[in-house]
Amino acid sequence: DSLADSARQSLRRAGIPLLILSTERDRVVAARGRKLGVETLHGVADKAAVLATWLAEHDLDAARVAYVGNDVNDLAAMATVGWPLAVADAHPAVRAAPQRIRHRQGRGRALMRL
């Protein structure tokens, strides 16, 4: 949506790298990432391990990284960053874990608030 696009563009202008990290194997995930111009890693079994590798490859300090999650398969990755975020409609276990919870539904709104 346009809100997510605006947020993505603002983050890019600020020099903040973005990543779509998904367990989904569907090619739609990769196509969405290409459309958005965002690096996408999909079909990932261990999000925390893949995230750690990506952070090292990009020389990023995990304590200064935000991770927006919505399902239980995000919990381990969320635990590795300094700014774990959950969207309002996230699984209850995910909502219980982060430092911050976005009070409106949807990832686009969560990105805009960042």
C-alpha positions in Angstrom: 0.0 0.0 0.0 1.0 3.6 -0.3 1.8 4.0 3.4 4.2 1.1 3.3 5.8 2.5 0.1 6.2 5.9 1.7 7.8 4.4 4.8 10.1 2.2 2.8 11.3 5.2 0.7 11.9 7.3 3.9 13.9 4.5 5.4 16.0 4.1 2.2 16.6 7.9 2.0 17.9 7.6 5.6 20.3 4.9 4.4 18.6 2.2 6.4 18.9 -1.3 4.8 15.7 -3.3 4.6 15.1 -7.0 4.4 12.1 -9.2 3.9 12.7 -12.4 5.8 10.1 -15.1 5.3 9.6 -18.8 5.9 7.2 -18.9 3.0 8.5 -20.7 -0.1 6.0 -19.2 -2.5 7.5 -17.1 -5.3 5.0 -14.4 -4.5 7.2 -13.4 -1.6 10.2 -12.9 -3.9 8.1 -11.1 -6.5 6.8 -8.7 -3.8 10.4 -8.0 -2.6 11.5 -7.3 -6.2 8.5 -5.0 -6.7 9.4 -3.1 -3.5 13.1 -3.1 -4.3 13.8 -4.7 -1.0 16.2 -7.6 -0.5 14.2 -10.7 0.2 15.2 -14.0 1.7 12.4 -16.5 1.6 12.0 -20.2 2.3 14.0 -19.6 5.5 13.8 -22.3 8.2 15.8 -20.5 10.9 15.0 -16.8 10.8 17.4 -15.9 13.7 20.4 -17.6 12.1 19.7 -16.1 8.7 19.2 -12.7 10.2 22.5 -13.0 12.1 24.3 -13.8 8.9 22.6 -10.9 7.1 23.5 -8.5 9.9 27.2 -9.6 9.8 27.3 -9.3 6.0 25.9 -5.7 6.2 28.1 -4.9 9.2 25.1 -4.0 11.3 24.9 -3.9 15.1 21.9 -6.1 16.1 21.3 -3.7 19.1 20.5 -0.9 16.6 18.2 -3.1 14.3 14.4 -3.2 14.3 12.6 -6.4 13.4 8.8 -6.3 12.7 7.2 -9.7 13.5 3.7 -11.1 13.5 4.0 -14.8 14.1 5.7 -17.3 16.5 8.3 -18.1 13.8 9.6 -14.5 14.3 10.2 -14.8 18.1 13.8 -16.0 17.9 14.8 -13.3 15.4 13.0 -10.7 17.4 15.1 -11.8 20.5 18.3 -11.0 18.7 17.6 -7.3 17.9 17.5 -4.2 19.9 14.1 -3.1 18.6 11.7 -6.0 18.3 8.3 -4.8 17.1 5.0 -6.5 16.7 2.0 -5.4 14.6 -1.3 -5.0 16.5 -2.8 -8.2 14.9 0.3 -10.4 15.7 0.0 -13.7 17.4 -0.5 -13.2 21.2 3.0 -14.8 22.0 4.6 -12.2 19.6 2.7 -9.4 21.2 3.9 -10.4 24.6 7.6 -10.5 23.5 8.6 -7.1 22.0 9.6 -3.9 23.5 7.2 -2.0 21.2 3.8 -2.9 19.8 2.3 -1.0 16.9 -1.3 -0.3 17.8 -2.6 -0.3 14.3 -2.8 -3.3 12.1 -0.5 -3.9 9.2 3.3 -3.8 8.6 3.0 -0.7 6.5 1.8 1.3 9.4 4.5 -0.2 11.6 7.1 0.9 9.1 5.7 4.4 8.9 5.9 4.7 12.7 9.6 3.8 12.6 
